[in-house]
Amino acid sequence: MKLYSRITGTGSYLPPRRLTNADLVAELAAQGVESSDEWIVERTGIRARHFADAGVVSSDLALVAARNALQAAAVDAKDLDLIIVATSTPDMVFPSTACILQNKLGNHGAPAFDVQAVCCGFIYALTLADAMIRTGAVKKALVVGAEVFSRILDFKDRTTCVLFGDGAGAVVLQASSTPGILATDLHADGQHVDILCVPGQVCGGQILGDPLLRMDGQAVFKLAVGVLDEAARAVLTKADMAATEVDWLVPHQANIRIMQSTARKLKLPMDKVVVTVDQHGNTSAASVGLALDTAVRSGQVQAGQTLLLEAVGGGFTWGAVLLKL
């Protein structure tokens, strides 16, 4: 019997502290940094984001999202065969946030590891879990994207600090004889490392370099629109499907302009695009899973529909997953 992987449960979590643009603009003004709600909305589509409180780490957010996904899938955490966490803001240098999450879930023995592909991390992790299920190595997998990006933002740089938020999104994948994930496509190009990065490291107990996020917004935008279109078309070709057969595009929630450009290239109307960036901001590796769960729980996305997930992130990494829910 040919094996496939299917998403059987979704989950997400946003930390309680919600900052509207007005809230953030007021905090920035206190530090002498000028911005406005109109400026942020016009350039990004973002109206609010959530920040984790001091002491709250990525595994804390991941835990709630994971439990919600497990409950939706009616799967006990002890029965998981694989745990993958996509994050660029791990709890510590090591061990992995996945191992920390595994302990909090009460799972013992399943392989657990982190994936670092920045905003494309969830797509990378989903692809890896799908491949391991298809080989028969595992039957039940948990994939989580979790971030506390508020910890690596430079609040003196108004071009980046208004973009990001914290959160987590999760899915449970299970082996099935019925196709769920139909096709995947992953890429990276390291020559673009410098356009989106946090160029710092820990050495001898000190931080070397710059530990805050740096981005060339124009370069990222230009590259993102092109590669997202290519990845979307690649998975459609692999599955022998047309864009018209896609019920929902679930893109990385980075910038409404990038999302609109992607939809336009695929000739998909915006009413077929899941949009949460206005309320969540860019939650990096949590973004796609968080948007998916939000859409599922609202009834917007329903079982049996065809979804195109895609993301692009620092590295430069990009990819897409085509699936039937």
Secondary structure, DSSP 8 states (H G I E B T S, - for coil): ---EEEEEEEEEE--S-EEEHHHHHHHHHHTT----HHHHHHHH---EEE---TT--HHHHHHHHHHHHHHHHT--GGG-SEEEEE-SS-SSSSS-HHHHHHHHHT--SS-EEEE--GGGHHHHHHHHHHHHHHTTS-SEEEEEEEEEGGGG--TT-HHHHTTB-EEEEEEEEEEESS--EEEEEEEE-GGGGGGEE--EEEETTEEEE--S-EE-HHHHHHHHHHHHHHHHHHHHHHTT--GGG-SEEEE--S-HHHHHHHHHHTT--GGGB---HHHH-B-GGGHHHHHHHHHHHHTSS-TT-EEEEEEEETTTEEEEEEEE-
